[in-house]
Every structure is written in C-alpha cells, then in structure tokens.
Amino acid sequence: MALLIFNQFYQNGPTAIEVATKNLLGYITTAPSQADALYQTNRDILAFSCKHPEAIDFSLLVFHGMANLLPSIVTNHYGPGETAARKGLAWFLREQVRSFDATLEPTDIGEQRDWDYEGTEYANMVFRRDEVTSKLNSVVQSVIDLQSKRRETVIAWAVQGRAQALDVTKVGEGEDAWLPIFFQGMLDPASNGQGVMPPWSKADYIAACVGLRAGAKSYLEGYPAEKREGKLQSWKERLSEFLLEGDQAAEDQNMKFRDGDFLVKFHTAVSLFVLFSIVS
C-alpha cells in the first residue's frame, strides 16, 4: 500500500507530501497488523527508490511526516509510535547496506565468482562458450538480472545516506555510523571495520561512493568537532588513491583494486568534489 501511495503522489512534487503523509498514516494505523505495515513500508521505500531514484527524498519525507504523527498505540519490537517507525527503518536500512554477494542469486547459466575471488570485479559472472552459443537468450537475461541487483545495492546505500541527511533516521552516528564503516572498507579493502572483509567489487565501491555523497556532511557532523577535519582528510586521501593506476598506484596489497577503471575514477572524482565542498 505504501508503494501505491508513493507512486500516486510523487509526480506532484513537494506539494503532495502532506496528503501522501496522511494517506500513509491512515494505512498504517488501520492495518490489521500495524507492525507488519511499518515493515512493509520500509520495503516499499526501497522498492520505490529503485524504480524512481530521483524521488528518494519524496518517499523519505512522507515517511518522516508519518513518523511525526504516528500515535503511541502503534508498536513494534523497537518501541511505540515515532520510535517504532524510525528505529524500524534504521535497522531495515542497516541490513540493506552490506557487500554485494552474487552467490545469493542462484542461476543455471554461468558461474558466480566464489568467495575467494581476488580480482578487481567480484560482482560479475563467467560463461562457458557453449552457453553463449546455445543459450544466448538466457545468458543475456542473467547479465541484465545481475545488473539490476547491482543497481539495487547502489540505491540502498543512497537511501540510507539520504535518510541520514534528511534526519529521517540515523543508522548509527560518528564512529558507529554504519554506512561510513562500510565506506572505509571500500577505501581500505584489508578491513571493513568489522574484522571480516568480503570480496572487493566495483559495484560495492560505487555504491559506497554514492551512499557517502548522499549524506557526507551529516555523517561528519556526527563526529566530535575535533575529529571532523581528520576524518574528512582521511576520506579525501584514501579516495585519491583510486585516481591512480599502474606504477603510480600504492605498492600495497590493495594495488590490484586500483586498475584504472573509468567508472571507479568517475565516482571517485565526484565524491571528492562533494567532499571538497564540505566545510567541517
């Protein structure tokens, strides 16, 4: 139902936020299971954002307005009313921001990279010649499906960043902010801040860049004032390494991830442009 509400009103722009908010509030408060309705709304925000990434803010602001009005009689295991809505969304988004795992998408065409893959693009597929020659339609569809999953990863990071920037909900703050922890893992593939480093992929790196750009200033504001400039400079320095390649790339275990791919360079440059605009 939330998805229907977002789709119905988003084209009317900011003026429709209030009426969409009232519709969403009515849906949740009258649902047979209000907790389930809240959870489905979280899923619908992501589904809507994947279809209309230009309107991510619209869906989040509608949710924001609904949370402000949600009566305490509406509860889930995160708490009552506004707390139920905001904490529920925070934990949902926390689950979405994770490394892309192509092996979760079973297919009888091609092979997924295994967990021990050490190349520069884990989120990819490998096909045999006989598959390409005899099952071309299926091969093409599997590539398109994988691209869709990779895109969903990017959108999930963007939604979390915008939720942070719009103060809709916060998935941790400062040193505990979830998205920057994973972002740090993309910049330093030796560790993602949790003691475990899954296979590095450009899909994850691009998602991390997009997510950070979506809420970089808000994330920095979560750090104590005396730490903000240091964190900002750290991001800039580590990002800059991905503009280099070949003999210029740092001679360390992560050199192979800086292979000169243009999309990596592009998202690096745009992210640095955003960080340069921040006055900590």
N, C-alpha and C positions, 0 to 999 in steps of 0.2 A: 504493500500500500504506500509506503514512503516513497518508493521508486516512482509510482504513478503520480504522486503529489509533486515530486521534483520535476518530472517530465511535463506535467501540466502547466507549471508556472514559471519555469526558469527563463523562457524566452521573453517574458515580460520584464525581465531585469530586476533591479533592486526594489522597485515599487511593489513587486509581488511578494517580497519576503514576508511581510506581515500576514497576508492572507494565507500563504503557504504554511507559515508557522502555526496558525490557528487550526488549519486542517490536520497538520501532523500531530498537534497536541490532542485533537479530538480522536484521531485514530488510536493513539497510544492509551489514552485514558479509558476508552470504551472497549479495548481489545479484551477477549476472554482471558488471555494471559499477557498482562502488561509487561512482564519481564521478557517474554518472547518477542513482543512487539518492539521493545527497545533494542534487543539484539538484532532483529531483522532490519531495523532502521540503520544500524551500523553497517550491515552488509549492503544495504541499498545505497548508502552514501558512496561506498567503494564501487559498486556496480554502475551507478550513475556517473561517477567521476571517470570511469574507464570509457564510457560512451561519450561523455561531454566534458573533457578535461578543462575546457575553457570556463566551465561553470562550477568548478570545485568549490569556490568560495560561496556560491549561492547555496549549495546543499549544506555546507557547514554553518552558514549564518542562520539558515532555517532551523537547523538542529540547535544552535546556540539560543535562539529565541524560545524554542520549545522547552529547553532545559531550564531557562529562567522562570518559566510559568508552570513547570511540572509540579503537581501537588505532592506532598509527602506521603500520601496514601499509596502512591505508586512506588513499588520497591523491587529491588533485585538483591543479589547477594553482595552488591557493593554498597548498598545503603538505600535511603529513601529519596524520593523527589529528584532534585537537581544533582545530588551526589550520585544517584543511581545512573542518571543519564551520562554525566561527564566521565565518571570513573569507568563505566562500562565501555564507552567509546575509547578511552585511553588504553585500556587493556586489549581491546579488539585491535586497535592500530599497532600496538606493540607486537602482537602476533603476526601482523602483516609485514612488518619491516624485518626481514630476515634475508639471508643469502638465497639466491635462486638455486633451486635444486631440480635440475632437469630430470633426474631419475624418478621423480614423483609422478611423471607423466608417462605411463606405460604406452608402448607402441609396438606393433609387429612389423613396422617399417623402419629401417635404420637402427642405429645404436646410439644410446646416450653416452656422454662422457662418464667414466666412472669416477668415484670419489677421489681417487689418487691421481687424476689427470693433472699434469703440471704445465700445460701450455698456457697460452695467453687468452684463450676463449673457451672456458668450461661450458658455458650455456650454448651448446651447439650440438649438431647431430652428424653422424657419419653414415654414409650409404654405400652399399655394395653396387658394383656395376650392373649386376643382374636385376637389382631392384629398380635402378634408374631406367633400364631399358624395357623391363616388363611390367613395372608397377608405377609408371611415372605419375599418374594422377594422385596416387596415394602418397608418393614421395613429396610432391608439390604441396598437398594438403597438410602433411605433417610439418613442413617448414613454416607454412602460414600459421598453423596452430601454435608452434613454438614461439613464433614472433609475437603472437597475441599474449602468451604467458609472460614473455619478457616485458612486454608493454605494461601488463598489469602490475608487474614488480615496480616499474618506474612510477606509475600512478599512485601506488600505495605509499611510496616514500613521499611523493608530492603532497598527498592528502595529510599525512602526519605533519609535514613541515608547515602547511597552511593552517592546520588546527592549532599548532603552537603559536604561529604568528598572529592569528585572529583571537587568541585567548579563549578558544572553544574548549580545549582540554590540553593538558600537558602530560606527555609521556616521559616523566622524569624531568628534572631541572639540573642545570650546571653539570657537574661531573657525572651525574646519574641520568642525564637525558639520553634516551635510548637511541635516537637517530644519529647524533654525533658520535656515539660509541661505535656504531657500525661504520659510519663515515671514516673514522680513524682507522678502522680495519681495512678499508679500501685503499687508504693512503699508505698504510704500512702493513702489507699482506702477511707479515710474520705473526701478527696477532690482531684479533678483532676486539680486544679488550675483555674477552670472556675466557681466555685461556684455550680457545679452540679456533682454528682457522679453517673454514671450508674452502673448497677450490675457488680461486680467484677468477672472476669473469668480468668482461667489459660491460655486460648487462648490469651487473651489480654496481660497477663503478659509475656508470651513467646515472643509475637510479640514485646512488648516494649523492652525486653532484646536484641532481635536480632537487632531491629532498632537502639538502642543506640550503640551496638557494631559496627554497620556498619559505624558510624561516630562520635564516642565519642570524639576523640581528636579534631576534627573540631568544635564540639559543645562547648567544653571547651574554645577553642581559641576565641569564640565569647564573652566570659565574660571579663570584665576588669581584668587585670593581678592580682590585689589584691584580686579578688573574686574566682579565679580559684581553688586554693587549697581547700578552704572551700567547694565549690560545689563538687569537686571530693571526698572529705572525706564524705560529706553528702550522696552521691550515695553509697559509699562503706558501710557506717554504716547501711543505710536502706536496702540495698541488703542483708547484712549479716543476718538480722533477718529472711530471708526466708530459711536459712540453719537450723533453729531451729524448734522444734515442741514440742507438749505436754506441760509438766510443765515448759520447758525451754523457750517457746515462750513468748514474751512480754505480760504481763497482760493488754491488752487494747482491744478496740472494734474491732481491726483488727486481733486478735489472731486466729480466725477461718480460716483465709486465709492462715495460715502457718500450714498446716496439714501434712507435711512430704512427699508430692507427689514427686516422684523421678524426673520427668521432670522439676518441679519447681526448685528442688535443682540443677539439672544439668545446667539449663540455668542461674541460679544464680551464680554457680561456674565459668562457662565460662565467664560470664560478669565481675565478679570480677577479673578473670585472665587478661582480657583485660584492666581493669581499673588500675590494679597493674603495667601494662607495660607503663602507661602514665606518663610522667614527666611534670607536669603542669608548 
